[in-house]
């Protein structure tokens, strides 16, 4: 709907809204839906990655990007990592407006780390054991997903829905028990790992900035010598962890 409103507004047409403030956009990109290309040997996930790659390579200022559920076709952690990296690339891109829909609740923390990002969700109401979707976007992240409720609305057999709820309760209890067993130590390790990754990311960003700003055609020997020492100082002492491993 957002993409169509932007399109209609730039045509000079009416838009289906009581009030709208729509900037002029130069490009509109969308990565929505799922489909494979079996004749070309491309899985649904491969098609998704190719379309996303095409968007990222074509980004320009005043681009509108709509991305839905990226990273679903692989393992949970691989998908989350890809979704996070793509969201980060969009947030860091100059002059890009993006709508990024996901069910990875871990991405809620992304908005806190990126001033250009914020969380929004679709309002729901639970009544007599049922979930009612209010079709209204509200500020803030959703505290849970409603996949089983959607499956029930789609007409899934009652026995399957009941079993899914049992399994969900079982999995949630297992996670709670694991978290309790780990206790404070888990939090300490997680915080230490988070800080380590933040420091590593900041180091690589600084390396990239220095290299981008350096003009090899104008550097004097003294400036090149100083730059080399600055770059070496940013590298970790352990050479094995100095560079990202090749995939």
Secondary structure, 3 states (H helix, E strand, C coil): CHHHHHHHHHHCCCCCCCCCCCCCCCEEEEECCCCCEHHHCECHHHHHHHHHHHHHHHCCCCEEEEEECCCCCCCHHHHHHHHHHHHHHHHHCCCEEEEEECCCHHHHHHHHHCCCCCCEEEEEEEECCEEEEEEEEEECCCCCCCHHHHHHHCCCCHHHHHHHHHHHHHHHHHHHHHHHHHHHHHHHHHHHHHHHHHHHHHHHHHHHHHHHHCCCCCCCHHHHHHHHHHHHHHCCCCHHHCCCCCC
